[in-house]
Amino acid sequence: MKTSILQNAMRILLGSLMILAGISHLTFQRTEFLAQVPRWLPDNPTFMDFIVISSGVVEIALGLAMLFLVKHRIKAGIALAIFYILIFPGNISQYTNGIDAFSLDTDQKRLIRLFFQPVLILWALWSTGALKKLFSKKSEKSMLLTILLLVFSSLTFAQETPKYQVSSHILDITQGKPAPNVKISLSKQDKTGNWTVIDEKLTDENGRINTFLKVENGVNQQGIYKLTYYTAPYFKAMGQESFYPFIEVVFVN
């Protein structure tokens, strides 16, 4: 199936952008892309970094396919569209959890970003001639049904992204950058006034923890809580003494 000059130009542009995106996954925007790893996946830093690296490799491979596998451009376009569908829950996770990355620092910006994903899917299918082929032959209806099923599954997974009530962000003002690997514990006070630790995590490379106090069955957890920031180990790792061995913040939720 022939494609027009405009379609070919858009295919080359999209392929080039995919290669650039893949390289950025592996290098200069590696930390930023951690924000788009769905929060329903394990939050182990090594695992999350593996997801970012793996998706970067896939993006480079798909970009190269869009550029050079001209005889198989329809298959490349369908594969890229499916990839866009599969990673869509990551975009939704960034929106629902209010994670700042790629200058998407407001809910409005993160919501607008969601509407670009269908554009990318259509771009991949149209520029390669896959869109016309999917609607032109009965033999291709099964492939179209598969893509629609993937869209539905992707949205279902995204809706299952858990929501959390408490997040924390630490900035090291002495260095003007986020403070990673700082242990923070979340405790809850019982009726007798005693504290019980209910969660404990390390800040990520952005100095953030966005997964404290999960919303259960759509109901917010209420009570008196305390966040304990263990600052001494952080400064010790940098060869500095900490005036405060830890810092406690008590709040009512």
N, C-alpha and C positions, 0 to 999 in steps of 0.2 A: 504494500500500500504506500503510494507516494505521499510525500509531505511537501508543503510549500516552503519557500525561502524563509518566510517569517517563522514558521514552525521550526525549521532547522536552526535558525539563529537563536530562538528561545530555548531549544534543546541544548545547544552548546553553552548558552549562558547558564542554564540551570545545572548542567554537568560541572561547569567550572566553579559555580557557587558551592556545589556539594563537596568538591575536592577541597576548597578553601575551608569549608565548615569542618571537614574531617581533620584537616591539619590543625585547625584551632582546637579541636577536641584533644589532640595529643600534645599541644604546646601552649600557646599564649592565653587561651581561654579555658584551659582544663578545669580550673577551680570554678569558673562561672557555670560551666555545664553541670556541676554537681547539684546545682539548684533545680535542675530538671529531672533528676532521678526520682521517680515516684516514691513518696514516703511510705507506701505500703510494702515496699521492698525492705530487706534488712538494711539497717542504718550503719552497718560496719563500714568505716572509712575505706578500707581496702577493697571491699566488695563494690562500694559506690564508685570508686575510682576505676575499677575493672569495667563497670557498665559504661562509663564515659569513654574509656579507651576503646572498648569493643565497638560501640556505636560509631566512633570516629573512623575505625578501620572499615566498617561497613559503608559509611558515607563516601570514603575515598573510592572504594570498589565500585559503588553504584555510580559515582561521578565519572569514573573512567569508562564504565560501560555506556553511559549516556553519550560520551564523546567519541568513542572508538568502535563500539559494536553497532555500527550503522545498520547492518543487515538484520540485527536482532533488536533494533531500537524499540519495537513494540513491547517485547518481553522486558527490556530494561525499564521502560516507562511504567509498566504494570508493577514490576518489582519495587521501583522507587515509590510509587503510590502506596503500596502495601506497607513499606517502611515508614512513610509519613503517618499512616494510620496507627501503626504499632507504637510509635513514640508519642502519639497525641496525649495519652494519659499523663506523661511527664509534664506537658504544658498545663494541663488541668490541675495537676498536683501543685505546680508552682502558684497557680491562681488561688486555689482553695486554701493553701497553707500560708499565703502572703509572703512568699520568699522573694527577696530582692536579688536580681541578677540581670545583666544585659540592659541596665538602665530602666528596667521594669520595676520601679520603686513605688508604684501605687496600684491599688486594685483596678482602677480604670485602665491603666496601661496594660496590666496583665490580662484583663478581660478582652481588650482589643486584639492582643496578640493571638488569642484563641481563634479568631476569625480568619487569620492568615493561613491556618493549616488546610482548610478546604481549598483555598486558592492554590497552595503548593500541590495538592493532590491532583486538581484539575490541570495545572500547568504540566505536571509530569505526564499525564495521560494524553492531553491535547497535543503537546509539542512532539510527541513520538508517534502520533497517529493511532495510539491505543484506544483513545476515546471513541473515535469513529468506528474502529474495528469491533469494539465491545458491543456497539449498538447495531451493527450491520449484519451480523451472522447469528443464526440460531445456535450454531456450535459454540459461540462465545458467551452465550447466556449464562452457562455454568460459572465461567470466570467472573462475570459481572455479579452474579449472586454471591460468589465467594468474597469479593471485595466488599459488598454491602454487609455481609455477615461479619467481616472483620471490623467494619465501622461500628456496627452494633456492639460487638464484643469489646472494642476499645472504649466506647462510651460507658459500657457497663462496669468495666474495671475502674474507670475514672470515677464513677459515682461511688465506688466502694472505697475510695481514698479516705482514710480516717481523718477526722478533724481533731485538733488539739486546742486547749484553752490557754496554755501558757507557753511563751517563748522567751528566750533570753539572748542578748547580743552583747559581747564584750569587746570594747575597743581599748587597745593599749595606747594611751595618749602620749606616753614617753617615746613611742616609735611612730605614732600616727598610722597604725594599721590594726587589723583585727587580732585578737588573741586566741590562737588555736590550742586545742588539747588541754583546756582548763576543765577540771572536773567540777561539775555542779550537781548537787543532790537536792531532791525535792522531798520535803517532809510534811506530814499532816499532823495537826494537834488533835488528840482525842478529848473526850469529855472531862478527863481527869487532869488535863493540862500537859500530858506527856507527848513527846514527839516521836513519830515513827517514820523512818525513811521509806518512801514508796517508789522512788525512782532515782537513778543516778546515771549521768551521761557525761561525755566529753564534748566540748565545743568543736565544731568543724573548722575547716580552713578559713571560713569567713567569720569565725568567732561566734557562731550561732548554734543554738539548739532550739528547734521549732516543734519538738515532739514531746512536750511535757503535758500531763493531765489530759488523757484522751477522752473525748466525748463518748459516753456509753449510751447506745440506743437512742441517740438524739437528745440526751439529757445532760446538761452541764453538771459537773461535780462541784459541790459547794462545801465550804468549810474554811478553817484557818490553816494557811500553808506557809512554808518557809523554804526559801532558796538559800543554799549554802554554797558560796563560791570559794573553792580551795586555791587561793592565790599563791601561797608560799611555794608549792612545787613548780609552778609556772616560772616565777622569778628565779628560783634556784637553778632551773635548767638553763637560764641565761647568765648564770654567775652573779646574780644580784640578790640582795637581802630584801625581804618583804616586811614592811612595817606591820601589816595585818596578816597573820597566818591564814585567816579565812574571814569572809564577810558574809553576814546573814541578813536576809531581807524577809521580813514577815508581812504577809498580806492576807486580806479576806477575799475569798472568791465567791 
